Amino acid sequence: MDKKKVAVPLVCHGHSRPVVDLFYSPVTPDGFFLISASKDSSPMLRNGETGDWVGTFEGHKGAVWSCCLDTNALRAASGSADFSAKLWDALTGDELHSFEHKHIVRACTFSEDTHLLLTGGVEKILRIFDLNRPDAPPREVDNSPGSIRTVAWLHSDQTILSSCTEIGGVRLWDVRSGKIVQTLETNSPVTSAEVSRDGRYITTADGSTVKFWDANHFGLVKSYDMPCNVESASLEPKFGNKFVAGGEDMWIRVFDFHTGEQTGCNKGHHGPVHCLRFSPEGESYASGSEDGTIRIWQMGPASHDENDSVPGNGTTGKVKVSADDIARKIEGFHITREGETTEKEIATDA
């Protein structure tokens, strides 16, 4: 019985440097997808269910700090230390546009309607790019009190959320006025901020605390002290009854949302955990680490039988991904010989 409780993750190799950001697409007709950002300068796209590598986006010249996919997983975006944010075709891997900045871009995200790209970074300026007119100058929202670490959209793209690298708190900006309308106070800088799928909660990680905020009235709903400094936290999207947190001690802990009781502890990474995100239906979650790997953990009863690794498949409404679907997604994806070699070498070394 004890063996059943040992979580056996899918381990995804390929990055040669620390993995610093993860993002799941919603469920699409081709399944769902996972994009990862790494200090190796090459964001990678994977099948979100199996972790299988789909392709690598090549073109950045510095560490990639942030990555995201649009609603249909047709386009990707990434923010980098090379002073740019890039827009990619997620079907072919081609670079569609490079948005130049004057300093490191730490965060980027698509608007809900997918027409806009929001970026932030060391310049302390939020930029909103119109993807229908990529050559047009962006709208700039400044007066951020510090270097921007995270960004997100709320309230049908009417509100922007941002946190800073050096100072605590989450700032909520009115998009129309460009002004800060609310600040959610925290003692330490917020390293992770996530808006729940139903739009009810904002999940933040700051220092050794995970907090849940009312995303509409901005009050603090719950605050839980963690056993160590945590860098990322994510709320289960379907039922909202569990959350995961990970950080400097290399372990990923599962907690009950209502009580804060720890219900699981997954070990396997060989470096601090930098990012955690639940899959769109909540049946699994992915973790990215200083050790350069991504691990995908199942939420249900752990099993060594591959066929049982995703519990409750018939009831989640999740679209199964066939080999043909993935072949269609990969077809035409630009992958260099060098990228293939790196993938194989790292997989062999492991």
C-alpha positions in Angstrom: 0.0 0.0 0.0 2.8 2.4 0.8 4.2 2.0 -2.7 0.9 3.2 -4.1 1.4 6.6 -2.4 4.7 7.2 -4.0 4.2 9.7 -6.9 6.1 8.7 -10.0 6.3 11.8 -12.3 6.8 12.0 -16.0 10.3 13.6 -16.3 10.8 15.9 -19.3 14.4 16.5 -20.3 15.6 18.9 -23.0 16.5 22.2 -21.3 20.2 22.6 -20.5 19.7 25.4 -17.9 17.2 26.0 -15.1 13.5 26.1 -16.0 12.0 29.3 -14.7 8.4 29.5 -16.1 5.6 27.1 -17.2 2.3 27.7 -18.9 -0.5 25.4 -19.9 -2.9 26.1 -22.8 -6.6 25.5 -22.3 -7.9 22.3 -23.8 -8.0 22.6 -27.6 -9.3 20.3 -30.3 -5.8 18.9 -30.4 -5.5 18.4 -26.7 -3.6 20.8 -24.4 0.0 22.0 -24.5 2.7 23.0 -22.1 5.3 25.7 -22.9 8.4 26.2 -20.7 10.9 29.0 -20.4 14.5 28.4 -19.5 17.8 30.3 -19.0 19.1 28.3 -22.0 17.3 30.8 -24.3 15.1 28.3 -26.0 11.4 27.9 -25.0 10.0 24.4 -25.6 6.5 23.2 -26.5 5.2 19.9 -25.2 2.1 17.7 -25.2 0.6 18.7 -21.9 -0.7 15.3 -21.1 2.3 13.1 -22.0 5.1 15.6 -21.7 6.3 14.6 -25.2 8.4 17.2 -26.9 6.8 19.0 -29.8 9.4 21.6 -30.7 11.8 24.4 -29.7 11.4 28.1 -30.5 14.7 29.4 -31.6 15.8 33.0 -31.8 16.4 34.5 -28.4 20.0 35.5 -27.5 19.6 35.5 -23.7 17.8 33.7 -20.8 14.0 33.4 -21.4 12.2 34.4 -18.2 8.5 34.1 -19.2 6.4 32.2 -21.7 2.7 31.8 -22.6 0.3 30.3 -25.2 -2.9 31.9 -26.5 -6.3 30.4 -25.9 -6.2 28.1 -28.9 -2.4 27.3 -28.5 -1.9 28.7 -32.0 0.6 31.3 -30.9 3.2 31.5 -28.2 5.0 34.5 -26.6 8.2 34.7 -24.6 10.1 37.4 -22.7 13.8 37.4 -22.5 17.0 38.9 -21.0 17.9 39.9 -24.6 15.6 42.9 -24.2 12.9 41.5 -26.4 9.5 39.7 -26.2 8.9 37.5 -29.2 5.6 36.2 -30.8 5.7 32.8 -32.3 3.6 30.6 -34.5 3.0 27.6 -32.3 2.2 25.3 -35.2 5.4 25.9 -37.3 7.8 27.4 -34.6 8.4 30.5 -36.8 9.0 33.8 -35.2 6.2 36.2 -36.1 7.4 39.3 -34.5 10.0 40.6 -32.0 9.0 43.4 -29.7 12.1 45.3 -28.7 12.5 46.7 -25.2 15.2 48.7 -23.5 16.0 46.2 -20.7 15.2 42.6 -19.5 11.7 41.4 -20.1 10.6 39.3 -17.1 7.0 38.7 -17.8 4.5 38.4 -20.7 0.9 37.2 -21.1 -1.8 37.2 -23.8 -5.1 39.0 -23.1 -8.2 36.8 -22.8 -9.3 37.8 -26.2 -5.8 37.0 -27.5 -5.5 40.4 -29.4 -3.1 42.0 -26.9 0.3 41.0 -25.4 1.3 42.5 -22.0 4.9 42.7 -21.0 6.8 43.9 -18.0 10.4 43.9 -16.7 13.3 45.8 -15.4 12.2 49.0 -17.0 9.3 49.3 -14.5 6.9 49.9 -17.5 3.9 47.8 -18.5 3.6 47.6 -22.3 0.5 46.6 -24.1 1.1 45.5 -27.7 -1.7 45.2 -30.3 -1.1 41.9 -32.1 -3.4 43.0 -34.9 -0.9 45.8 -35.5 2.4 44.5 -34.3 4.5 47.3 -35.8 2.5 50.0 -34.0 4.0 51.5 -30.9 2.7 49.9 -27.7 0.6 51.5 -25.0 2.9 52.2 -22.0 1.7 52.2 -18.4 4.5 53.4 -16.1 4.9 54.3 -12.5 5.4 50.8 -11.3 7.2 51.1 -8.0 9.8 48.5 -8.9 11.1 46.1 -11.5 8.2 43.9 -12.7 8.3 40.2 -11.9 4.8 38.9 -12.9 1.8 40.1 -14.9 -1.7 38.8 -15.5 -5.0 40.0 -16.9 -8.3 40.1 -14.9 -11.9 41.1 -15.4 -12.2 40.5 -19.2 -9.0 42.4 -19.9 -10.1 45.5 -17.9 -7.6 45.1 -15.1 -3.9 44.2 -15.1 -2.1 42.6 -12.2 1.6 43.0 -11.5 4.2 42.3 -8.8 7.7 43.5 -8.3 11.1 41.8 -7.9 12.3 44.0 -5.0 9.2 45.0 -3.0 6.1 43.2 -1.7 2.6 43.6 -2.8 0.5 43.0 -5.9 -0.7 46.0 -7.8 -4.0 46.1 -9.8 -4.2 48.6 -12.6 -7.2 49.9 -14.4 -6.4 49.4 -18.1 -8.4 52.5 -19.2 -6.9 55.0 -16.8 -3.5 53.4 -16.5 -3.7 54.0 -12.7 -3.2 51.6 -9.7 -6.6 51.0 -8.2 -5.7 48.5 -5.5 -2.6 47.1 -3.8 -2.7 43.7 -2.2 -0.1 43.9 0.7 2.4 41.2 1.3 5.5 41.2 3.5 7.8 39.8 0.8 8.1 40.2 -2.9 5.5 38.1 -4.8 7.3 35.6 -7.0 4.2 33.9 -8.4 0.7 35.3 -9.1 -2.0 33.2 -10.8 -5.7 34.1 -11.5 -7.9 31.0 -11.1 -9.8 29.7 -14.1 -13.2 30.7 -12.8 -11.8 34.2 -12.1 -12.6 34.0 -8.3 -9.2 33.9 -6.8 -5.7 35.3 -7.1 -3.1 32.9 -5.8 0.2 34.4 -4.7 3.5 33.1 -3.3 5.6 35.5 -1.2 8.5 34.4 1.0 7.2 31.4 3.0 3.5 32.2 2.5 0.8 31.3 0.0 -2.2 33.6 -0.1 -5.5 33.5 -1.8 -7.3 36.8 -2.6 -10.8 37.6 -3.8 -10.2 38.6 -7.4 -13.3 40.8 -7.5 -13.3 42.5 -4.0 -9.6 42.1 -3.4 -9.9 40.9 0.2 -7.6 38.3 1.7 -9.4 35.0 1.7 -6.8 32.6 3.1 -3.1 32.8 4.1 -1.0 29.7 4.8 2.5 29.5 6.2 4.7 27.1 4.3 7.6 24.9 5.7 10.2 26.8 3.5 10.5 29.8 1.2 8.2 29.0 -1.8 8.7 30.4 -5.3 5.5 29.3 -6.9 2.0 28.1 -6.1 -1.0 27.0 -8.2 -4.7 26.3 -7.3 -6.4 23.2 -8.8 -8.6 24.7 -11.5 -11.6 22.3 -11.7 -12.8 22.0 -8.0 -10.5 24.5 -6.3 -10.1 22.3 -3.3 -6.3 21.7 -3.5 -3.2 23.7 -4.2 0.5 22.9 -4.7 3.5 24.9 -3.7 7.2 24.5 -4.2 10.5 26.4 -3.6 13.9 26.2 -2.1 13.8 22.8 -0.5 13.2 21.1 -3.8 10.0 19.4 -2.7 6.5 20.0 -4.0 3.7 19.9 -1.4 0.0 19.4 -2.0 -2.4 21.1 0.4 -6.1 21.2 1.2 -7.4 24.7 0.1 -10.0 24.9 2.8 -7.8 23.8 5.8 -4.2 24.3 4.7 -3.5 20.7 5.7 -0.6 19.1 3.8 -1.9 16.1 2.0 1.1 15.1 -0.1 4.8 15.7 -0.6 6.6 14.9 -3.9 10.3 14.6 -4.1 12.4 14.2 -7.2 13.9 17.5 -8.3 17.6 18.1 -7.6 17.4 21.9 -7.3 14.9 24.5 -6.1 11.5 24.5 -7.7 11.0 27.8 -9.7 7.5 27.2 -11.2 4.4 25.1 -10.7 1.2 25.1 -12.8 -1.9 22.8 -12.9 -3.0 21.4 -16.2 -6.3 22.8 -17.4 -8.5 20.1 -16.0 -6.5 19.7 -12.8 -5.7 16.0 -13.3 -1.9 16.7 -13.2 0.5 19.6 -12.6 3.9 20.4 -13.9 7.0 21.6 -12.0 10.1 23.3 -13.3 13.4 23.4 -11.5 16.9 24.7 -11.2 18.0 21.2 -12.2 16.8 21.9 -15.8 13.9 19.3 -15.8 10.2 19.5 -16.0 8.2 16.9 -14.0 4.5 16.2 -14.6 2.8 14.8 -11.5 -0.6 13.0 -11.5 -3.1 14.2 -8.9 -5.0 10.8 -8.6 -3.8 7.6 -6.9 -0.2 7.1 -8.0 0.2 4.1 -10.2 3.1 2.4 -12.0 0.7 1.2 -14.7 1.0 3.7 -17.6 -2.7 3.1 -18.6 -3.8 4.3 -15.1 -1.6 7.3 -14.8 -4.4 9.8 -15.6 -7.3 8.9 -13.3 -10.9 9.8 -14.0 -10.2 10.2 -17.7 -13.8 9.5 -18.7 -15.3 12.1 -16.5 -13.0 15.1 -16.9 -14.2 16.1 -20.4 -10.6 16.3 -21.4 -9.8 15.7 -25.1 -7.5 12.8 -25.6 -4.5 13.5 -27.9 -3.9 10.9 -30.5 -0.6 10.3 -32.4 -2.2 11.8 -35.5 -3.1 15.0 -33.5 0.5 15.4 -32.4 1.9 14.6 -35.8 -0.4 17.4 -37.2 0.9 19.8 -34.5 4.5 18.9 -35.2 4.2 19.0 -39.0 6.2 22.0 -40.3 7.6 22.9 -36.9 11.1 24.3 -37.5 13.6 22.2 -35.5 17.3 22.6 -36.2 19.8 19.7 -36.2 21.5 21.3 -33.2 18.2 21.3 -31.2 17.7 17.6 -31.9 21.2 16.8 -30.8 20.8 18.6 -27.5 17.5 16.8 -26.8 19.0 13.4 -27.4 22.2 14.1 -25.5 20.5 15.2 -22.4 18.0 12.4 -22.5 20.9 9.9 -22.7 22.9 11.6 -19.9 19.9 11.2 -17.6 
